[in-house]
Amino acid sequence: MKQAAMKTRGKNPLDKMRIYEHEKDGASNSKKTNTNEKGSVWQYLALASIPLVLVLGNSMLVPILPDLQEKMNISRFQSSLIITLFSLTAGLIIPISGYLSDRFTRKAVIIPSLIVYGAAGILAGLGAVWNSYPILIASRAIQGLGAAGTAPIAMALVGDIYKGPKASKALGLIEASNGIGKVVSPILGSLLALIIWFAPFFAFPLFCLLALLAVIFMIKEPAKEKEAEPLKLYLKQIKTILKSKGHWLIPAFIAGSITLFILFGVLFYLSQILEEKPYNIEGVRKGLILAIPLLCLVITSYSTGAKIKQNGKLMRWLMNIGLVTMVVSLALATFLNGNLYIFIGLLSLSGIGTGLLLPCLNTLITGSVEREQRGMITSLYNSLRFIGVAFGPPLFGWLMSISHKTLFITVASLSVIMLALVFFFIKPKAELQKQT
């Protein structure tokens, strides 16, 4: 500023005025940039709250499933349905939510969905208090309806708001937030259960309310550029997209589904065996152990999302490295399960592999289509992810009844199938095109 002032000496008043205006504009632009950055941070946090609250509604219940079985006098299979019915309902409804978000706006779907999600959570808690399994199960199905319009639509919203490297970073944050929810959930669920076993059911609606306020006041959705297409034309466009890009989109959908199937299945498996002999680990200690593999997933997801940007070649490498890591760690877990430290270490390696894979899939899928069809495409992807979550606990429970070895041979084999799908079918360009 001093140098600029010295330069003005000897100049005519008009020149001085121009220099002053230039400096004023520069200061104004600097303030505007800082304000935008602050706004962006709050928007990031608001977007991250949506998948976080979605995961809390499911994963927070995993540690209390053994208590649920005992208090409500139900079987392991019946307790697994608490997770399964929620996820299955969400998986079936997500495509409808995706279409509605494309036709109207993303927030017009997310806001009512969060309200339904939280209200049904209160009803589920009352079902637990009244010892009514039918009310509990029905409430979880209603929660699934609400969940269908949350995180899957948030993924499409990220694609609308951010472009290029910022989009991949934001999607990495979404996946990391999803993972943070999974890390925090077992610990939080275990802590709340110390008060009374059904406390997690009633704590969840509070998180829903916070996410709802964040979405309403912190997220600015871009205006729609075009009017919504009639349903017939819209479905025709989706069909055209799947016909032209289905050779890699469908394998990507399947890979995402199997990944979530393995992740939630392993969580269910760990939650059950840690309370049994020879471990006899319960409460918060169990929650902390469940959180270790998930923490590895979170750190890797966020780092991957920040690093990949629009680098298709890097994405291909990371996806394949992640899947090889999953195959090796899950195969070794088949045999090296006698020592808990080694076993948790192997599952943590699998979590790292998952963290390398999912942000890359999210970026590729979200950026594969125009904004007008993005809601449906990301919803189809998330629908299959939810169906993977739905079948994880009951199928893992069934495999547990056969043997530990059978269970991990199965999941290692599924990882090999994913590796083949990704290696042979998902080959992004060296540099991805910028999203619109």
Secondary structure, 3 states (H helix, E strand, C coil): CHHHHHHHCCCCHHHHHHHHHHHHHHHHHHHHHHHHHHHHHHHHHHHHHHHHHHHHHHHCCHHHHHHHHHHHCCCHHHHHHHHHHHHHHHHHHHHHHHHHHHHCCHHHHHHHHHHHHHHHHHHHHHHHHCCCHHHHHHHHHHHHHHHCCCHHHHHHHHHHHCCHHHHHHHHHHHHHHHHHHHHHHHHHHHHHHHHCCCHHHHHHHHHHHHHHHHHHHHCCCCCCCCCCCCHHHHHHHHHHHHHHHHHHHHHHHHHHHHHHHHHHHHHHHHHHHCCCCCCCCCHHHHHHHHHHHHHHHHHHHHHHHHHHCCEHHHHHHHHHHHHHHHHHHHHHHCCCCCCHHHHHHHHHHHHHHHHHHHHHHHHHHHCCCCHHHHHHHHHHHHHHHHHHHHHHHHHHHHHHHHCHHHHHHHHHHHHHHHHHHHHHHCCCCCECCCCC
